[in-house]
């Protein structure tokens, strides 16, 4: 009898242990999706309703950026100790009530690299199964935190708390500060309840109102008829029980005189069609790519011209130095014979010599040309 009980016990334990190690007894409670903007928080739910009243003994949160990628730990809880890990160390914490089997994760300041699949595993006391929840998190680009409007226009500032769980916000506060060290003043307050109500006052009065769906934890605010004195910092605070999410905007109210300049700059992309913009971008890119080549080519051409000019100048100077000196050839001119009548005039006989420079090229002149220039054919050269 005793051996039969032991055999039955072995047959019972083997499938349980085998299923535990192979993950056959893991129970996927739910697969959820959540979309948030970068810079905002995200509440990833992981709740298991135990009808047997068993307590949570261990919670593991892991992250995988894509399918089949190696998972990394985000946070683990064991023996009443919660420890965030790695790059999530200062941004992740448990936000659920473990006494109610709630192991939800609050991820602050979501980054684009946080997009992926988050897996929560909850283990209960005296329970072999592991209860899992998978959350696919999608991260959108960060919304602008700095807004510019003109005097008299309206400004919409978005504020929402994204969560996979149906946790309703209990309170919303909007505050305003005209400067860094200036005192904050309440712009609007909203208190949730069966008949939720909001109240505003101060300088804003009736110019401000909630513009979001409070049933989905959206508490955007609309500021109408903006004034120049409305320039400053606006902070939204959303309260969900003991959780608080804050988001700050910088609002600049511009004078009407600068509208024309700003409008011209802002509308310039609209004037250009899609094809025109592509062509302009292409021209700019080609110009940037060809500019270094053009500069190098111009430098080479300029260098070759300079070297050629200097070489020609040096060569001409050398040829001039090597040229033989010019020779001046002088010829004598025979005087005409003096007649006897001229001798009686008591003038002394004289022979006149006229020195004419004769260039080397003149030696080759024909006889007729030499007589034309006053050089006798029978002239002797000295």
HELIX and SHEET records of a PDB file:
HELIX    1   1 UNK A    2  UNK A   22  1                                  21    
HELIX    2   2 UNK A   86  UNK A   88  5                                   3    
HELIX    3   3 UNK A   98  UNK A  100  5                                   3    
HELIX    4   4 UNK A  112  UNK A  114  5                                   3    
HELIX    5   5 UNK A  205  UNK A  207  5                                   3    
HELIX    6   6 UNK A  214  UNK A  216  5                                   3    
HELIX    7   7 UNK A  228  UNK A  230  5                                   3    
HELIX    8   8 UNK A  256  UNK A  258  5                                   3    
HELIX    9   9 UNK A  259  UNK A  271  1                                  13    
HELIX   10  10 UNK A  274  UNK A  322  1                                  49    
HELIX   11  11 UNK A  340  UNK A  343  1                                   4    
HELIX   12  12 UNK A  360  UNK A  364  5                                   5    
HELIX   13  13 UNK A  367  UNK A  372  1                                   6    
SHEET    1   A 6 UNK A  27  UNK A  37  0                                        
SHEET    2   A 6 UNK A 130  UNK A 140  1                                        
SHEET    3   A 6 UNK A 116  UNK A 124 -1                                        
SHEET    4   A 6 UNK A  56  UNK A  64 -1                                        
SHEET    5   A 6 UNK A  72  UNK A  78 -1                                        
SHEET    6   A 6 UNK A  81  UNK A  84 -1                                        
SHEET    1   B 4 UNK A  92  UNK A  94  0                                        
SHEET    2   B 4 UNK A 105  UNK A 107 -1                                        
SHEET    3   B 4 UNK A  42  UNK A  44 -1                                        
SHEET    4   B 4 UNK A 162  UNK A 163  1                                        
SHEET    1   C 6 UNK A 146  UNK A 150  0                                        
SHEET    2   C 6 UNK A 243  UNK A 254  1                                        
SHEET    3   C 6 UNK A 232  UNK A 240 -1                                        
SHEET    4   C 6 UNK A 171  UNK A 177 -1                                        
SHEET    5   C 6 UNK A 185  UNK A 191 -1                                        
SHEET    6   C 6 UNK A 197  UNK A 200 -1                                        
SHEET    1   D 3 UNK A 155  UNK A 157  0                                        
SHEET    2   D 3 UNK A 221  UNK A 223 -1                                        
SHEET    3   D 3 UNK A 208  UNK A 210 -1                                        
END                                                                             
